[in-house]
Amino acid sequence: MIPEASYAEQNPVKESTDPVWKRIQQEALEVFEGEPYLRRLIDDVVLSKETLEDSICARLSRKFGRIAGTEEEIMMTFREAFDADPEIAIRVRADIEAIYERDPACEDYLSPLLFLKGFQAMTAYRISHLFWKQDRKHLALYLQSQIAETFGVDIHPAARFGEGIFLDHATSFVAGETAVVADNVSILHEVTLGGTGKDKGDRHPKIQSGVLLSSGSKILGNITIGAFSKVGANSVVLQDVPAHVTVAGVPAKIVAHHQQED
């Protein structure tokens, strides 16, 4: 008896020069062959798509395309964002690599795309941020509300995030309108980048590169967390934090100094 050809043999994927997308395709084929229950999802989101951008738009549209418009309409709208700003695609790829490198529970590049709501929420925020900059503010705010309802993550579309963001677990993460987060920051669940309730204008935290914000930490006001510093779990930070230290407590105080990164 001649064995049935594999999906890969019957439906060869197009060779890609994008290393992140190529790896996701390879991992998706392995899951497709090994887990029959997920075949429809894998085919719909990955194997039938030609680019990572198309794949992301398909995945997110399934979650957001049921209220204001159809899945097809929201997918086309998301694709417009990627076409309008190539920087989104660059940052999305850096986010995937950051999750793989920093999350010991993430064993492949495929999982953030399919399963990890921190990555999905951050990607949807990146699209909403573009619409905010384009002065399509009502659409941006609509996406903010859908991200909050779907993922339990509330990021104002005017907030600014760099690349290589690892948003772990993500539940109850909040970032206010004037928050700024630099590259390669790791953020655990229930973190708040908020205001104090007393100020207007530029009133939210500025997080420099390489920072770790542990679960439950609250960083409040227009303050700066210095590069490569760490904020302990459930800490409340109300003043600037220098680079290369660990702070903890309520209110947070310096509890350790550590060597500078190379």
BASEDO-489047 format. One record per residue: residue number from 1; chain; x, y, z of N, C-alpha, C in turn; residue in one letter. Coordinates in steps of 0.2 Angstrom, whole numbers. Atoms other than C-alpha are relative to their C-alpha. Example, Ala and Ser with C-alpha at 12.3 -4.5 7.8 and 13.67 -1.06 7.14 Angstrom:
BASEDO-489047
[1; 'A'; [4; -6; 0]; [62; -22; 39]; [4; 6; 0]; 'a'],
[2; 'A'; [-4; -6; -1]; [68; -5; 36]; [-4; 5; 3]; 's'],
END
This chain:
BASEDO-489047
[1; 'A'; [4; -6; 0]; [0; 0; 0]; [4; 6; 0]; 'm'],
[2; 'A'; [-4; -6; 0]; [7; 17; -5]; [-3; 5; 5]; 'i'],
[3; 'A'; [2; -5; -5]; [7; 29; 10]; [-3; 6; -3]; 'p'],
[4; 'A'; [2; -7; 2]; [-3; 45; 9]; [5; 5; 1]; 'e'],
[5; 'A'; [-5; -6; 0]; [7; 60; 5]; [-1; 5; 5]; 'a'],
[6; 'A'; [1; -5; -6]; [10; 72; 19]; [-3; 7; -3]; 's'],
[7; 'A'; [3; -7; 3]; [2; 90; 18]; [5; 3; -3]; 'y'],
[8; 'A'; [-5; -4; 3]; [19; 97; 14]; [1; -2; -7]; 'a'],
[9; 'A'; [-1; 2; 7]; [21; 86; -1]; [-6; 2; -4]; 'e'],
[10; 'A'; [6; -1; 4]; [3; 89; -7]; [0; 8; -1]; 'q'],
[11; 'A'; [1; -7; 0]; [4; 108; -3]; [6; 3; 2]; 'n'],
[12; 'A'; [-7; -3; -1]; [22; 114; -4]; [-1; 8; 1]; 'p'],
[13; 'A'; [0; -7; -1]; [24; 131; 4]; [5; 4; -4]; 'v'],
[14; 'A'; [-5; -4; 4]; [33; 145; -5]; [6; 2; 4]; 'k'],
[15; 'A'; [-6; -2; -4]; [51; 148; 0]; [0; 7; 2]; 'e'],
[16; 'A'; [0; -7; -2]; [53; 164; 10]; [7; 2; 2]; 's'],
[17; 'A'; [-7; -3; -2]; [68; 175; 13]; [-1; 3; 7]; 't'],
[18; 'A'; [1; -2; -6]; [60; 180; 29]; [2; -5; 6]; 'd'],
[19; 'A'; [-2; 6; -5]; [69; 169; 43]; [-5; -1; 5]; 'p'],
[20; 'A'; [5; 1; -5]; [55; 172; 56]; [-6; -4; -3]; 'v'],
[21; 'A'; [6; 3; 3]; [41; 168; 44]; [2; -7; -2]; 'w'],
[22; 'A'; [-2; 7; 2]; [51; 153; 37]; [0; -5; 6]; 'k'],
[23; 'A'; [0; 4; -6]; [53; 146; 54]; [-7; -2; 3]; 'r'],
[24; 'A'; [7; 1; -2]; [35; 148; 59]; [-4; -5; -5]; 'i'],
[25; 'A'; [3; 5; 4]; [30; 139; 43]; [2; -7; 1]; 'q'],
[26; 'A'; [-3; 7; -2]; [41; 124; 47]; [-3; -3; 6]; 'q'],
[27; 'A'; [3; 3; -6]; [34; 123; 64]; [-7; -1; 0]; 'e'],
[28; 'A'; [7; 1; 1]; [16; 125; 58]; [-1; -7; -3]; 'a'],
[29; 'A'; [1; 6; 4]; [19; 110; 46]; [1; -6; 5]; 'l'],
[30; 'A'; [-1; 6; -5]; [25; 99; 61]; [-6; -1; 4]; 'e'],
[31; 'A'; [6; 0; -4]; [10; 104; 71]; [-6; -3; -4]; 'v'],
[32; 'A'; [6; 2; 4]; [-2; 101; 57]; [1; -8; -1]; 'f'],
[33; 'A'; [0; 7; 1]; [5; 83; 54]; [-1; -4; 7]; 'e'],
[34; 'A'; [0; 3; -7]; [6; 79; 73]; [-7; 1; 4]; 'g'],
[35; 'A'; [5; -1; -4]; [-10; 86; 80]; [-7; 2; -5]; 'e'],
[36; 'A'; [6; -1; 5]; [-26; 83; 69]; [-5; 6; 2]; 'p'],
[37; 'A'; [5; -5; -2]; [-37; 94; 80]; [1; 7; -2]; 'y'],
[38; 'A'; [-2; -7; 1]; [-27; 110; 76]; [1; 1; -8]; 'l'],
[39; 'A'; [-2; -1; 7]; [-26; 107; 57]; [-4; 6; -3]; 'r'],
[40; 'A'; [4; -6; 4]; [-40; 119; 52]; [3; 7; 2]; 'r'],
[41; 'A'; [-3; -7; -2]; [-32; 133; 63]; [6; 1; -3]; 'l'],
[42; 'A'; [-6; -1; 3]; [-15; 130; 57]; [0; 1; -8]; 'i'],
[43; 'A'; [0; -1; 7]; [-20; 129; 39]; [-3; 7; -2]; 'd'],
[44; 'A'; [3; -7; 1]; [-31; 145; 40]; [4; 6; 2]; 'd'],
[45; 'A'; [-4; -6; -3]; [-19; 156; 50]; [7; 0; -3]; 'v'],
[46; 'A'; [-7; 0; 2]; [-2; 150; 43]; [1; -3; -7]; 'v'],
[47; 'A'; [-2; 4; 6]; [-1; 137; 29]; [-3; 3; -6]; 'l'],
[48; 'A'; [3; -3; 6]; [-13; 146; 18]; [2; 7; -2]; 's'],
[49; 'A'; [-2; -7; 1]; [-4; 163; 20]; [7; 0; -3]; 'k'],
[50; 'A'; [-7; -1; 3]; [11; 170; 11]; [5; 4; 4]; 'e'],
[51; 'A'; [-4; -4; -4]; [18; 182; 24]; [-2; 0; 7]; 't'],
[52; 'A'; [1; -1; -7]; [19; 184; 42]; [-6; 5; 1]; 'l'],
[53; 'A'; [5; -5; 0]; [9; 200; 40]; [-7; -3; -1]; 'e'],
[54; 'A'; [6; 3; 1]; [-5; 191; 32]; [-3; -5; 5]; 'd'],
[55; 'A'; [2; 5; -5]; [-5; 177; 45]; [-2; 4; 7]; 's'],
[56; 'A'; [2; -4; -5]; [-6; 190; 59]; [-7; 3; -1]; 'i'],
[57; 'A'; [6; -3; 2]; [-20; 199; 51]; [-6; -5; 0]; 'c'],
[58; 'A'; [5; 5; 0]; [-30; 183; 49]; [-1; -2; 7]; 'a'],
[59; 'A'; [1; 2; -7]; [-27; 178; 67]; [-4; 5; 4]; 'r'],
[60; 'A'; [3; -5; -4]; [-32; 195; 75]; [-7; 1; -3]; 'l'],
[61; 'A'; [7; -1; 3]; [-47; 197; 63]; [-5; -5; 3]; 's'],
[62; 'A'; [5; 5; -3]; [-55; 181; 70]; [-2; 2; 7]; 'r'],
[63; 'A'; [2; -2; -7]; [-55; 189; 87]; [-4; 7; 0]; 'k'],
[64; 'A'; [2; -7; 0]; [-60; 207; 82]; [-6; 1; -5]; 'f'],
[65; 'A'; [4; -1; 5]; [-71; 205; 67]; [-7; -2; 0]; 'g'],
[66; 'A'; [7; 2; -1]; [-88; 201; 74]; [-5; 5; 2]; 'r'],
[67; 'A'; [4; -6; -3]; [-94; 218; 81]; [-1; 5; -5]; 'i'],
[68; 'A'; [0; -6; 4]; [-90; 233; 70]; [0; -2; -7]; 'a'],
[69; 'A'; [-1; 2; 7]; [-87; 223; 54]; [1; -7; -1]; 'g'],
[70; 'A'; [-2; 7; 1]; [-84; 207; 46]; [7; -2; 1]; 't'],
[71; 'A'; [-7; 2; 0]; [-68; 197; 48]; [4; 2; -6]; 'e'],
[72; 'A'; [-3; -2; 6]; [-64; 201; 30]; [2; 7; 1]; 'e'],
[73; 'A'; [-1; -7; 0]; [-66; 219; 33]; [6; 2; 5]; 'e'],
[74; 'A'; [-6; -2; -5]; [-55; 220; 49]; [6; -3; -2]; 'i'],
[75; 'A'; [-6; 3; 2]; [-42; 209; 41]; [3; 5; -5]; 'm'],
[76; 'A'; [-2; -5; 5]; [-41; 221; 26]; [3; 7; 4]; 'm'],
[77; 'A'; [-2; -6; -3]; [-40; 236; 38]; [7; -1; 4]; 't'],
[78; 'A'; [-6; 2; -3]; [-26; 227; 48]; [6; 0; -5]; 'f'],
[79; 'A'; [-5; 0; 5]; [-17; 224; 32]; [2; 7; -3]; 'r'],
[80; 'A'; [-1; -7; 1]; [-18; 242; 28]; [6; 3; 4]; 'e'],
[81; 'A'; [-5; -2; -5]; [-8; 246; 44]; [7; -2; -2]; 'a'],
[82; 'A'; [-7; 3; 2]; [6; 234; 39]; [3; 4; -6]; 'f'],
[83; 'A'; [-2; -3; 6]; [7; 242; 22]; [2; 7; 1]; 'd'],
[84; 'A'; [-2; -8; -1]; [7; 260; 28]; [6; 1; 4]; 'a'],
[85; 'A'; [-6; -1; -4]; [21; 257; 41]; [4; -6; 1]; 'd'],
[86; 'A'; [-4; 6; -1]; [34; 244; 38]; [3; -1; 7]; 'p'],
[87; 'A'; [-3; 1; -6]; [41; 247; 55]; [-4; -4; 5]; 'e'],
[88; 'A'; [4; 5; -4]; [26; 237; 63]; [3; -7; -1]; 'i'],
[89; 'A'; [-2; 6; 1]; [32; 222; 54]; [7; -2; 3]; 'a'],
[90; 'A'; [-7; 1; -3]; [50; 224; 60]; [-1; -1; 8]; 'i'],
[91; 'A'; [1; 1; -7]; [44; 226; 78]; [-4; -6; 2]; 'r'],
[92; 'A'; [4; 7; -1]; [32; 211; 77]; [5; -5; 0]; 'v'],
[93; 'A'; [-5; 6; 0]; [47; 200; 72]; [4; 0; 6]; 'r'],
[94; 'A'; [-5; -1; -6]; [58; 207; 86]; [-4; -2; 6]; 'a'],
[95; 'A'; [3; 2; -5]; [44; 204; 98]; [-1; -8; 1]; 'd'],
[96; 'A'; [1; 8; 0]; [42; 185; 93]; [7; -2; 2]; 'i'],
[97; 'A'; [-6; 2; -2]; [61; 183; 95]; [1; 1; 7]; 'e'],
[98; 'A'; [-1; -2; -7]; [61; 192; 112]; [-4; -5; 4]; 'a'],
[99; 'A'; [4; 5; -4]; [47; 180; 118]; [4; -7; 0]; 'i'],
[100; 'A'; [-4; 6; 0]; [57; 165; 112]; [6; -1; 4]; 'y'],
[101; 'A'; [-7; 0; -4]; [73; 170; 120]; [-1; 1; 8]; 'e'],
[102; 'A'; [0; -1; -7]; [66; 176; 137]; [-5; -4; 4]; 'r'],
[103; 'A'; [5; 4; -3]; [51; 165; 140]; [2; -7; 0]; 'd'],
[104; 'A'; [-2; 7; 0]; [56; 148; 146]; [-5; -5; -2]; 'p'],
[105; 'A'; [5; 5; 1]; [39; 141; 143]; [-2; 1; -8]; 'a'],
[106; 'A'; [2; 0; 7]; [39; 146; 124]; [6; -3; -3]; 'c'],
[107; 'A'; [-5; 4; 3]; [48; 133; 114]; [0; 1; -8]; 'e'],
[108; 'A'; [0; -1; 8]; [45; 139; 96]; [-3; 7; -1]; 'd'],
[109; 'A'; [2; -7; 2]; [41; 155; 86]; [-8; 0; -2]; 'y'],
[110; 'A'; [7; 1; 2]; [23; 148; 81]; [-4; 2; 6]; 'l'],
[111; 'A'; [4; -1; -6]; [16; 149; 99]; [-2; 7; 1]; 's'],
[112; 'A'; [2; -7; -1]; [16; 168; 101]; [-6; 2; -5]; 'p'],
[113; 'A'; [5; -2; 5]; [6; 170; 85]; [-6; -3; 1]; 'l'],
[114; 'A'; [7; 3; -1]; [-7; 157; 89]; [-3; 0; 7]; 'l'],
[115; 'A'; [2; 1; -7]; [-8; 156; 108]; [1; 5; 5]; 'f'],
[116; 'A'; [-2; -5; -6]; [0; 170; 118]; [-3; 7; -1]; 'l'],
[117; 'A'; [4; -6; 1]; [-11; 184; 121]; [4; 6; 1]; 'k'],
[118; 'A'; [-5; -5; 0]; [3; 195; 126]; [2; 3; -6]; 'g'],
[119; 'A'; [-2; -2; 7]; [10; 195; 109]; [-6; 3; -4]; 'f'],
[120; 'A'; [6; -2; 4]; [-7; 196; 101]; [-3; 7; 2]; 'q'],
[121; 'A'; [2; -7; -3]; [-12; 211; 112]; [5; 5; -2]; 'a'],
[122; 'A'; [-5; -5; 2]; [4; 220; 108]; [0; 2; -7]; 'm'],
[123; 'A'; [0; -1; 7]; [3; 217; 90]; [-7; 5; -2]; 't'],
[124; 'A'; [6; -4; 1]; [-15; 224; 90]; [1; 7; 2]; 'a'],
[125; 'A'; [-2; -7; -2]; [-9; 239; 100]; [4; 3; -6]; 'y'],
[126; 'A'; [-4; -3; 5]; [4; 242; 87]; [-4; 3; -6]; 'r'],
[127; 'A'; [4; -2; 6]; [-9; 243; 73]; [-5; 6; 3]; 'i'],
[128; 'A'; [4; -5; -2]; [-20; 254; 84]; [4; 7; 1]; 's'],
[129; 'A'; [-5; -6; -1]; [-5; 266; 87]; [0; 3; -7]; 'h'],
[130; 'A'; [-1; -3; 7]; [-3; 268; 68]; [-7; 4; -1]; 'l'],
[131; 'A'; [7; -4; 1]; [-22; 273; 67]; [0; 6; 4]; 'f'],
[132; 'A'; [0; -6; -4]; [-20; 285; 81]; [5; 6; -3]; 'w'],
[133; 'A'; [-4; -5; 3]; [-5; 294; 72]; [-3; 2; -7]; 'k'],
[134; 'A'; [3; -2; 6]; [-15; 294; 56]; [-7; 4; 1]; 'q'],
[135; 'A'; [6; -4; -2]; [-29; 304; 66]; [-6; -4; -2]; 'd'],
[136; 'A'; [6; 4; 0]; [-41; 289; 64]; [-1; -2; 7]; 'r'],
[137; 'A'; [0; 1; -7]; [-43; 291; 83]; [-6; -5; 2]; 'k'],
[138; 'A'; [6; 4; -2]; [-61; 283; 84]; [2; -8; -1]; 'h'],
[139; 'A'; [-2; 7; 2]; [-54; 267; 75]; [5; -2; 5]; 'l'],
[140; 'A'; [-5; 2; -5]; [-39; 267; 87]; [-3; -2; 6]; 'a'],
[141; 'A'; [3; 1; -6]; [-50; 268; 102]; [-5; -6; 0]; 'l'],
[142; 'A'; [4; 6; 0]; [-62; 255; 96]; [5; -6; 1]; 'y'],
[143; 'A'; [-4; 6; -1]; [-47; 243; 94]; [3; 0; 7]; 'l'],
[144; 'A'; [-2; 0; -7]; [-41; 248; 112]; [-5; -4; 4]; 'q'],
[145; 'A'; [5; 3; -4]; [-58; 243; 119]; [0; -8; -2]; 's'],
[146; 'A'; [1; 8; 2]; [-58; 226; 109]; [6; -3; 3]; 'q'],
[147; 'A'; [-6; 3; -3]; [-40; 223; 115]; [-1; -2; 7]; 'i'],
[148; 'A'; [2; 0; -7]; [-46; 226; 133]; [-5; -6; 1]; 'a'],
[149; 'A'; [5; 5; -1]; [-61; 215; 131]; [2; -7; -1]; 'e'],
[150; 'A'; [-2; 6; 2]; [-53; 201; 122]; [6; -3; 4]; 't'],
[151; 'A'; [-6; 2; -3]; [-36; 200; 131]; [1; 2; 7]; 'f'],
[152; 'A'; [-1; -2; -7]; [-38; 209; 147]; [6; 5; 1]; 'g'],
[153; 'A'; [-6; -5; 1]; [-24; 222; 141]; [-3; 6; -2]; 'v'],
[154; 'A'; [3; -6; 2]; [-28; 240; 141]; [6; 5; -1]; 'd'],
[155; 'A'; [-5; -4; 2]; [-15; 250; 131]; [-3; 6; -4]; 'i'],
[156; 'A'; [2; -6; 3]; [-19; 268; 126]; [3; 0; -7]; 'h'],
[157; 'A'; [-3; 0; 6]; [-16; 269; 107]; [5; 6; -1]; 'p'],
[158; 'A'; [-5; -5; 0]; [-6; 285; 110]; [7; -2; 3]; 'a'],
[159; 'A'; [-6; 2; -4]; [7; 276; 121]; [5; -2; -5]; 'a'],
[160; 'A'; [-5; 2; 4]; [23; 272; 113]; [5; -6; 2]; 'r'],
[161; 'A'; [-4; 6; -2]; [32; 255; 113]; [5; -1; -5]; 'f'],
[162; 'A'; [-6; 2; 5]; [49; 250; 105]; [-1; -7; -2]; 'g'],
[163; 'A'; [0; 7; 2]; [53; 233; 99]; [3; -5; 5]; 'e'],
[164; 'A'; [-3; 5; -4]; [58; 217; 107]; [-4; 0; 7]; 'g'],
[165; 'A'; [4; 0; -6]; [43; 218; 120]; [-2; -7; 2]; 'i'],
[166; 'A'; [2; 6; -2]; [40; 203; 130]; [-6; 1; 5]; 'f'],
[167; 'A'; [6; -2; -5]; [22; 205; 138]; [-2; -7; 2]; 'l'],
[168; 'A'; [1; 7; -2]; [21; 189; 148]; [-7; -1; 4]; 'd'],
[169; 'A'; [6; 1; -3]; [4; 182; 153]; [-5; 6; -2]; 'h'],
[170; 'A'; [3; -6; 3]; [-2; 200; 150]; [-7; 2; 4]; 'a'],
[171; 'A'; [6; -2; -3]; [-18; 200; 160]; [1; 6; 5]; 't'],
[172; 'A'; [0; -7; -4]; [-22; 217; 168]; [5; 4; -1]; 's'],
[173; 'A'; [-5; -5; 1]; [-8; 226; 160]; [-3; 6; -3]; 'f'],
[174; 'A'; [3; -6; 2]; [-12; 244; 158]; [6; 5; -1]; 'v'],
[175; 'A'; [-5; -5; 1]; [-2; 258; 150]; [-4; 6; -3]; 'a'],
[176; 'A'; [3; -6; 2]; [-8; 276; 149]; [2; 4; -6]; 'g'],
[177; 'A'; [0; -4; 7]; [-9; 289; 135]; [7; 2; -1]; 'e'],
[178; 'A'; [-6; -2; 1]; [8; 296; 138]; [6; -4; 2]; 't'],
[179; 'A'; [-5; 5; -2]; [18; 281; 143]; [4; -2; -6]; 'a'],
[180; 'A'; [-5; 2; 6]; [34; 277; 133]; [4; -6; 3]; 'v'],
[181; 'A'; [-4; 6; -1]; [42; 260; 133]; [5; -1; -5]; 'v'],
[182; 'A'; [-5; 0; 5]; [59; 258; 125]; [1; -8; -2]; 'a'],
[183; 'A'; [-1; 7; 2]; [66; 242; 117]; [2; -5; 5]; 'd'],
[184; 'A'; [-3; 6; -4]; [69; 225; 125]; [-2; 0; 7]; 'n'],
[185; 'A'; [2; -1; -7]; [58; 228; 140]; [-5; -7; 1]; 'v'],
[186; 'A'; [4; 6; -2]; [50; 213; 149]; [-5; 2; 5]; 's'],
[187; 'A'; [5; -3; -4]; [33; 216; 157]; [-5; -6; 2]; 'i'],
[188; 'A'; [5; 5; -3]; [23; 203; 168]; [-7; 2; 1]; 'l'],
[189; 'A'; [7; -1; -1]; [5; 202; 172]; [-2; 5; 6]; 'h'],
[190; 'A'; [3; -5; -5]; [-5; 216; 182]; [5; 5; 1]; 'e'],
[191; 'A'; [-4; -6; -1]; [8; 229; 179]; [-4; 6; -3]; 'v'],
[192; 'A'; [3; -6; 2]; [2; 247; 178]; [5; 6; -1]; 't'],
[193; 'A'; [-4; -6; 2]; [10; 262; 169]; [-5; 5; 0]; 'l'],
[194; 'A'; [6; -5; -1]; [-2; 275; 176]; [2; 7; 2]; 'g'],
[195; 'A'; [-1; -6; -2]; [-4; 292; 181]; [-2; 0; 8]; 'g'],
[196; 'A'; [1; -1; -7]; [-6; 299; 199]; [-7; 2; 1]; 't'],
[197; 'A'; [7; -2; -1]; [-23; 306; 196]; [0; 8; 1]; 'g'],
[198; 'A'; [-1; -7; -2]; [-16; 324; 199]; [2; 4; -6]; 'k'],
[199; 'A'; [-3; -4; 5]; [-8; 329; 183]; [-4; -1; -7]; 'd'],
[200; 'A'; [2; 0; 7]; [-13; 333; 165]; [6; 0; -5]; 'k'],
[201; 'A'; [-6; 0; 5]; [-2; 332; 149]; [4; -6; 1]; 'g'],
[202; 'A'; [-4; 6; 0]; [13; 321; 150]; [1; -2; 7]; 'd'],
[203; 'A'; [1; 2; -7]; [9; 311; 165]; [1; -7; 2]; 'r'],
[204; 'A'; [-1; 7; -1]; [14; 293; 163]; [7; -2; 0]; 'h'],
[205; 'A'; [-7; 2; 0]; [30; 283; 165]; [4; -1; -6]; 'p'],
[206; 'A'; [-5; 1; 5]; [45; 282; 154]; [5; -6; 2]; 'k'],
[207; 'A'; [-4; 6; -2]; [53; 265; 154]; [6; -1; -5]; 'i'],
[208; 'A'; [-5; 0; 4]; [70; 264; 147]; [2; -8; -2]; 'q'],
[209; 'A'; [-1; 6; 3]; [78; 249; 137]; [2; -5; 6]; 's'],
[210; 'A'; [-3; 5; -4]; [81; 232; 145]; [-3; -1; 7]; 'g'],
[211; 'A'; [3; 0; -6]; [70; 235; 160]; [-5; -7; 1]; 'v'],
[212; 'A'; [5; 5; -2]; [60; 221; 169]; [-5; 2; 5]; 'l'],
[213; 'A'; [6; -2; -4]; [43; 225; 177]; [-3; -6; 2]; 'l'],
[214; 'A'; [3; 6; -2]; [38; 211; 188]; [-7; 0; 2]; 's'],
[215; 'A'; [8; 1; 0]; [20; 205; 191]; [-2; 5; 6]; 's'],
[216; 'A'; [3; -4; -5]; [9; 217; 200]; [3; 7; 2]; 'g'],
[217; 'A'; [-4; -6; -2]; [21; 232; 200]; [-4; 6; -3]; 's'],
[218; 'A'; [4; -6; 2]; [13; 249; 199]; [5; 6; -1]; 'k'],
[219; 'A'; [-5; -5; 1]; [24; 263; 191]; [-5; 6; -2]; 'i'],
[220; 'A'; [5; -6; 0]; [14; 280; 193]; [4; 6; -1]; 'l'],
[221; 'A'; [-2; -7; 1]; [17; 297; 186]; [5; 1; -5]; 'g'],
[222; 'A'; [-5; -1; 5]; [29; 305; 174]; [7; -1; 3]; 'n'],
[223; 'A'; [-6; 2; -3]; [44; 296; 181]; [4; -5; -5]; 'i'],
[224; 'A'; [-5; 5; 5]; [59; 286; 172]; [2; -6; 4]; 't'],
[225; 'A'; [-3; 6; -3]; [64; 269; 176]; [6; -1; -5]; 'i'],
[226; 'A'; [-6; 0; 3]; [82; 268; 171]; [2; -7; -4]; 'g'],
[227; 'A'; [-2; 6; 4]; [90; 256; 158]; [2; -6; 4]; 'a'],
[228; 'A'; [-2; 7; -3]; [92; 237; 164]; [-2; 0; 7]; 'f'],
[229; 'A'; [2; 1; -6]; [84; 240; 180]; [-6; -5; 1]; 's'],
[230; 'A'; [6; 5; -1]; [71; 228; 188]; [-4; 3; 6]; 'k'],
[231; 'A'; [5; -2; -5]; [55; 232; 198]; [-3; -6; 3]; 'v'],
[232; 'A'; [3; 6; -4]; [50; 219; 211]; [-7; -1; -1]; 'g'],
[233; 'A'; [7; 1; 1]; [33; 211; 211]; [-3; 4; 6]; 'a'],
[234; 'A'; [5; -3; -5]; [19; 221; 219]; [3; 7; 3]; 'n'],
[235; 'A'; [-3; -6; -2]; [30; 236; 221]; [-4; 6; -3]; 's'],
[236; 'A'; [3; -6; 3]; [24; 254; 219]; [5; 5; 0]; 'v'],
[237; 'A'; [-6; -5; 1]; [36; 266; 211]; [-3; 7; -1]; 'v'],
[238; 'A'; [2; -7; 1]; [33; 285; 213]; [5; 5; -2]; 'l'],
[239; 'A'; [-5; -5; 2]; [50; 292; 209]; [5; -3; -5]; 'q'],
[240; 'A'; [-5; 3; 5]; [64; 290; 196]; [4; -5; 3]; 'd'],
[241; 'A'; [-5; 6; -2]; [74; 274; 197]; [6; 0; -5]; 'v'],
[242; 'A'; [-6; -1; 4]; [92; 275; 191]; [1; -7; -4]; 'p'],
[243; 'A'; [-1; 6; 4]; [99; 262; 178]; [4; -5; 5]; 'a'],
[244; 'A'; [-4; 6; -3]; [106; 245; 184]; [-1; -1; 7]; 'h'],
[245; 'A'; [2; 2; -7]; [97; 243; 200]; [-6; -4; 1]; 'v'],
[246; 'A'; [6; 3; -2]; [83; 233; 208]; [-4; 4; 5]; 't'],
[247; 'A'; [4; -4; -5]; [69; 242; 217]; [-6; -5; 2]; 'v'],
[248; 'A'; [5; 4; -3]; [56; 234; 228]; [-4; 3; 6]; 'a'],
[249; 'A'; [3; -2; -6]; [43; 238; 241]; [-6; 5; -2]; 'g'],
[250; 'A'; [5; -5; 1]; [29; 251; 244]; [1; 5; 5]; 'v'],
[251; 'A'; [-2; -2; 6]; [35; 264; 241]; [7; -4; -2]; 'p'],
[252; 'A'; [-6; 3; 2]; [49; 256; 231]; [6; 3; 1]; 'a'],
[253; 'A'; [-7; -3; -1]; [67; 258; 236]; [5; -5; -3]; 'k'],
[254; 'A'; [-5; 4; 3]; [83; 252; 229]; [3; -5; 5]; 'i'],
[255; 'A'; [-1; 5; -4]; [87; 235; 236]; [7; -4; -3]; 'v'],
[256; 'A'; [-6; 3; 3]; [102; 230; 224]; [2; 4; -5]; 'a'],
[257; 'A'; [-3; -3; 6]; [114; 236; 212]; [3; -6; -4]; 'h'],
[258; 'A'; [-3; 6; 4]; [120; 225; 197]; [4; 3; -5]; 'h'],
[259; 'A'; [-5; -2; 5]; [133; 226; 184]; [-3; 2; -6]; 'q'],
[260; 'A'; [3; -2; 6]; [130; 235; 168]; [1; -5; -5]; 'q'],
[261; 'A'; [0; 4; 6]; [126; 226; 152]; [5; 1; -4]; 'e'],
[262; 'A'; [-5; -2; 5]; [139; 224; 139]; [-3; 3; -6]; 'd'],
END
